[in-house]
Amino acid sequence: MIVAEELYKSFKRVGASRRKPAHEQRIVAVNSVSFKADDGCITGLLGPNGAGKSTTLRMLATLVKPETGTASIDGYDVSKHVLQVRQHLGFMPHNAGIYPRLTARENIQYYARLCGLNRKDSLQRSGELIEQLTMTKFADRRANGFSQGQKTKVALARALVHRPQTIMLDEPTNGLDVMATRGLRDIIRQLAADGHCILFSSHIMQEVAALCDHIAIISDGIVAIEGSLNEILGRTGQTDLEDAFVSATQALSKGDDE
Amino acid sequence: MSLFIIMLKEIVDNLRDRQTVFYALLFGPVLLPLLLGGSLVASFKQLSIDFDQVTTLSVANTDKAPTLIEFLYSNNIDVIDAPANIQSSVRNGETLVVLEITEDFGQALRDGAPAPLTLHVNNADKDSVKAARRVNTILNVYEQTLSNLRLQHRGIDPSVFDSLNVVENDVSSEGANGQLLASILPFLFIMSMVMGGFYLAIDTTAGERERQSLEPLLSLPLSRTMVVMGKYAATVCFVLLSSLLTALSIYTLFKFFPVELMGGQVRFDGATVTHAFLLVSPLIPFISALLISVSAVTRSTKEAQTYLGLLMVIPMAPFFLLQFLNIRSTLVSMPLPMLSQYQLLESAVLGDSIPTLHIILSVVGTLGATAILLWLAARLYQREKLLD
């Protein structure tokens, strides 16, 4: 389970003049992000590019520290209980980032070993995942020539290797073809059905509408609206998610102007 | 434990990379010593003359100076007839040098006047110059003998012309050739260490950032310091391997080296090479730490190659510094990494005694600098900017 409350994060502007006032030297990446993702549920973090999705996920994954606000994974605070959070969390960043000179199996095994499994257990666990994610055909080939779909599977298997309760996927369907996307959706649904908490970030409306039980719309570093698809449509008075998205983000910028 | 896993993975991963393997195991340890050692042998061979070796010399008008021919013969020079066209023959390299005895040579000798001789030499050809030097040396001895005879004939002691008797006493254990050799040894070691760890350090830090595999790695339940140290340990293994191979190839190379050409008693036996390796070994952790901390700042392999390329100047700097400035080993220079190893290795190869204090200072200074660099690398890995 993920609970985020008022997360805020800014970065130093590259090439900013020191003479400018302090607030102009920094870019606010995440302004106010609050949402909740339950176990057994697929939660979608929907927002355009640059909305702060990746920074939010990085804060949740303990890679960067929130300046203000709090967040917890399965009850562990991301700022205080870093190692426990990492043990309960499987994180797949938005590009697969696998090692091209290692085979798929070696890639998975490496992470298994780093998560504390011994040699025998790591072999067994990577075997399980290779089966589960239907990777048998290419499991012992070096990752150098893998297709995007194959790379994503390896990265997902790595994220799952320590049996985390909570799983975060940053734009996992980027660059996948239709069949690979469908396959990945089935895997994600199965993981949710097994009781995992899934947080899924995307900028593609249809995908989020098709897959997610719960949606948080993020724009300019702020969560504009949060709820199930029907709740969001009802509250914005729209009939599809795209219109709802536009009206929610417009309401947000009006609120800023006033 | 995770340190060990990371180290092992990086080693396996990089052993599958041809570039890394070539530079770590072939370029530094084998090619570099061969190139430098080979050219060194060639230049020594060029410079040194073996007077015991019998050689031939083309002489024109041999009948004009039978005593001189006799003298040449007794100095291991077999005289043969000169070619018809002396000048072009020497210029074209068909004959190395030609000694031309002039028509009035015998008459001048009998008159007690300077007897003219012409030595045709091609100064553009190193072999010709070398042959001419040998002939000149022998002719000088002959001239000295003749002068002495002339003086004695007139009742003068030849030694009255020797107003000074300078005896040069070289107190170093070896001559100047040994000196050059001694400064090349640390250069070879340090260069091969840098080359050995260069690509692995880049691949495991900047390369990992570039492949974007760092982000998932850092989100695993292990501390970032462990991650850096694992990568550092892998680099140390490669640098160690590279320097061990270098020691081995230096030993092998100098086994086939014509040591007598070096003009001294330079001995490159197992003991000397082992001694040199031990003296230089504190640089293994130091250079690895330097490589890791510099490449930790960089974002891409290209950027890392640029920075580390500039860093290559550092192992070369002491080499040139010592060549030109002749800095003495002092208590101040000893704690400086690289410089102290250069000085210690020179002394070791030349067989000079090394004060224990110098060795201790060198080891402590180098390891201290290593600790600072490692601390810096660990700090660099804590930055949030690492994921940009």
Interface residues (C-beta under 8 A of the other chain):
Chain A: R58 A61 T62 L63 V64 K65 L83 R86 Q87 L89 F91 M92 P93 N95 G97 I98 Y99 P100 R101 L102 E106 Y110 Y111 R113 L114 C115 G116 R142 A155 R158 A159 H162
Chain B: M1 S2 I5 I6 K9 V12 D13 R16 D17 R211 Q212 S213 L214 E215 P216 L217 L218 S219 L220 P221 L222 E384 L387
